[in-house]
């Protein structure tokens, strides 16, 4: 939703030119148009596309679209429960209509006619610095404050609406009006403070904090002379930090708009290495700057509000107030404006702590997750669901998935977070968060398809302190995921497309239409140079943001170009009815004051033409082909005709031709399939100004006429037939080509889609094939991606489509524990398709043959005896989805905590190994440590395999020890903490992957 972008800039790729002087109003013949004689379909398909999986729509927040809330009068209490705030934000307390009205059966029935089928549920809280309370209830981590975790069970009442709540310590702002975000960095309130996200600390990332620098930036509004920066630190404060100014290249803009055109320069005297908190005054050399940055490098580790009961309070950095000004006149003149969101200077932070407190109030509302599923908007198809990242916790995300699966909801995929580039999150930081969330979600359900990052801008950029040229967001995100070991979890790469959003001039908008095929091709080419070829590209939000015929033409041209170029899916924004926003609709139909359908928009008709007329409205793959059109140049050089072709499962061909000339009619023959042409009757569908015209009156508008495409039948078509394309129109030609038969195709599925087995055991799944078009064909089955020591067999090894086979995957004792996505491939005579089966291998069972549950993938401590404080966690693991936490990283424990297990070393084994990760906050092996012992009870010998250690890092380390096959051993894994509650430095140890080989 670019409406909430912090600083709006014209989307890259827009080429502005002179208004096209369209040709004469009489038809152009082929010879007059150029050297080509026909509209010619290429011989080779460029993409395969299933509209039931890739041509969709979205549902979003009411407030994000309409400026509405939950029909609460100002001052009414919040009915959602469990939340500290009670009042909606001023200006958002009068509904035009309710969720139930907007998602009425009549409206949802009309949505089903739009040609848009799969649904993506969007998440506005990620744009608004708000924590998402997705359920009817939930708990805070510390009574009435802390980190929120929504909850629900299969028996819970349906969630009708959900809400976003202010976070307590936000630092990114945009001054003024409806879209304001208050920053605690310059709100003038000495009791409030900004704090960074603890989930970017090495405790959670498992990486050095140097890889995730924390920063706070203030925009002074214009270049000003400064020689002093004052920082009122809160806890935890920075011990080491730098005061820097942005030095732009000549003609460059801000570090956010032009991140590769300038550098952050540490001011003279701006480097501090022994900070002590309090209010620090940093005197720097006099300089002129608009943007000032505090780059924080080492934290005090002291706890926010003195509360060490939750370790997250003690991680990162916190600032009460930030000042930058000049003392040359004898007194300090502050260039930063302090106050509420209507007056304060704009500030930006690398991250924000998602914690809430008693000051947090309810802000935006969204249709509840159950309302979305129950409304019929999904049309019985699985839904793409979001989970919050920037202002939430992994536990809140996982609990949403648990709730949906407990309710039996069909999940197509999970989009992890939304629009991080709009919050100026660096790609490295987001990758670290994404990896944590992916590990937690897959620990619960390894088969879920995860994607992201849902960029506002496909060409997003972020500054790079070490290489100013390396600004591409996507390139760095992929590299960081690969380094984290989680690139394999990214099953689709998502971004948004709103190129028309900031284009207000009609000439510029028309030129955008003319440039569209080239613009789309450029977007795909740039992404394909960055994103691995096996990761599908998806546009998960997109709109023309307009209501005229021109907007419908843009929608059709954009989608035809993107799908033919290989885009896997597009989700139009959005499905809910609305009153007009700034004189423009951004969805499919308008509504009356009761929220009921009153008329269609141009986006509705363009979508219906694509989904119901051009593509065959069936759940099957359809082959798209590039098309060459005769020369029809505008005065600026762009083609006035564009065309796209599809070979449909029923054997017919359909061409969609877009005529962008406002006055010229064109007439050309069509060549399909190696010089053949339509044969017999051809259906022609035409939509343009004769069928539709939009009238605008302030923020009200409607279409008259408001009709779908005009349908005619051309009988006895052949090679000599020419077809007419009216000015400013979309035309679909559909018919049979002489000698053309339905293309043969099939689909393949694996059920169940996942299984968990102990090493040495087997898993089975049924592989089913279905003929989706044409005739049945033989399919040979195979697998790839099996773990070490595993093998797969099929019974039978090949099937005829419509048949099924049983796949058996057999592991061995040497198969490592872990979760493996196994690709099941069906190779047919016409095409190849795949399905994914997720295999989770746990440690070998059987008590006497080896260690039981050594990878803790049971999700509990089965097989282990425990003492002190112990648990199984999913956020920080060495491999798989779970690990054992001994001790606590949230609060002090007193003395030893341990887990232990007795086992008999199996024949042929000679080595015990395990991995540990010490979080020794005591910082001294005299107060806290990790240790492990291995006792051979057969020989009454013992050894300390891990001596007392309190490492400075939180990296994973491996310990190995020789063992004797047949002997019985007791392994004890221990963590010690001194229990000093006054120091708020709990020590704990995470253990994982205990194996005997």
Order of alpha helices (4+ residues) and beta strands (2+ residues): alpha-beta-alpha-beta-alpha-alpha-alpha-beta-beta-beta-beta-beta-beta-alpha-beta-beta-beta-beta-beta-beta-beta-beta-alpha-beta-alpha-beta-alpha-beta-alpha-beta-alpha-beta-alpha-beta-beta-beta-alpha-beta-beta-beta-beta-beta-beta-beta-beta-beta-beta-beta-beta-beta-beta-beta-beta-beta-beta-beta-beta-beta-beta-beta-beta-beta-beta-beta-beta-beta
